[in-house]
Amino acid sequence: MSPLVFLGSDFKTGDASSYTFTGSDGGGAGFTLGTPHANRRIVFGVCGFYVSGDVRFSSASINGVGATLVTSQGNDGIWVPTGLYLADVPSSATGNIVVTFNSTVSSCGIAVWALYNLSSSTAYATGGSNNLSPQTANLNIPSDGCLISFAQWDADGTTGWTGATEDCDVSTGET
């Protein structure tokens, strides 16, 4: 079993402070979480496009299991909140992912990965840039480590990666 598996992405529109993701198929059966395993963690990148004001992450969960915000950019009430959450979810092949903000946003997107046999839930390195073009991060990754990178861009333009394999693009349709 690969230690890092991309599971999918989803995007929702409509003014709300809480979004529930049940899978990109919209069938409501739950987001596919990969193979259950005693040492499986689910990590998901989240971005919310705000309407106005001081918008921050409040909480996130998978099947009611609270997720920990590992790193974020823009979760300061000034920029569009973007972050990575992590939760221990050893059982269940599917689940609902719930993301809650402190106030209304106009849309929310996620990308989801399963991590197996991770030695620690603490990030070895985090980084990134806020409101810069291009957005940049220089990280040292251990030889037995992995990189999960998640970016959000709220203006007309494109994003791209150097030194990382891209799993998905999710368009908000908003600028």
Rosetta blueprint (number, residue, H / E / L):
1 M L
2 S L
3 P L
4 L E
5 V E
6 F E
7 L E
8 G E
9 S E
10 D E
11 F E
12 K E
13 T E
14 G E
15 D E
16 A E
17 S E
18 S E
19 Y E
20 T E
21 F E
22 T L
23 G L
24 S L
25 D L
26 G L
27 G L
28 G L
29 A L
30 G L
31 F E
32 T E
33 L L
34 G L
35 T L
36 P L
37 H L
38 A L
39 N L
40 R E
41 R E
42 I E
43 V E
44 F E
45 G E
46 V E
47 C E
48 G E
49 F E
50 Y E
51 V L
52 S L
53 G L
54 D L
55 V L
56 R L
57 F E
58 S E
59 S E
60 A E
61 S E
62 I E
63 N L
64 G L
65 V E
66 G E
67 A L
68 T E
69 L E
70 V E
71 T E
72 S E
73 Q E
74 G L
75 N L
76 D L
77 G L
78 I L
79 W L
80 V L
81 P L
82 T E
83 G E
84 L E
85 Y E
86 L E
87 A E
88 D E
89 V L
90 P L
91 S L
92 S L
93 A L
94 T E
95 G E
96 N L
97 I E
98 V E
99 V E
100 T E
101 F E
102 N E
103 S E
104 T E
105 V E
106 S E
107 S E
108 C E
109 G E
110 I E
111 A E
112 V E
113 W E
114 A E
115 L E
116 Y E
117 N L
118 L L
119 S L
120 S L
121 S L
122 T L
123 A L
124 Y L
125 A L
126 T L
127 G L
128 G L
129 S L
130 N L
131 N L
132 L L
133 S L
134 P L
135 Q L
136 T L
137 A L
138 N L
139 L L
140 N L
141 I L
142 P L
143 S L
144 D L
145 G L
146 C L
147 L L
148 I L
149 S L
150 F L
151 A L
152 Q L
153 W L
154 D L
155 A L
156 D L
157 G L
158 T L
159 T L
160 G L
161 W L
162 T L
163 G L
164 A L
165 T L
166 E L
167 D L
168 C L
169 D L
170 V L
171 S L
172 T L
173 G L
174 E L
175 T L
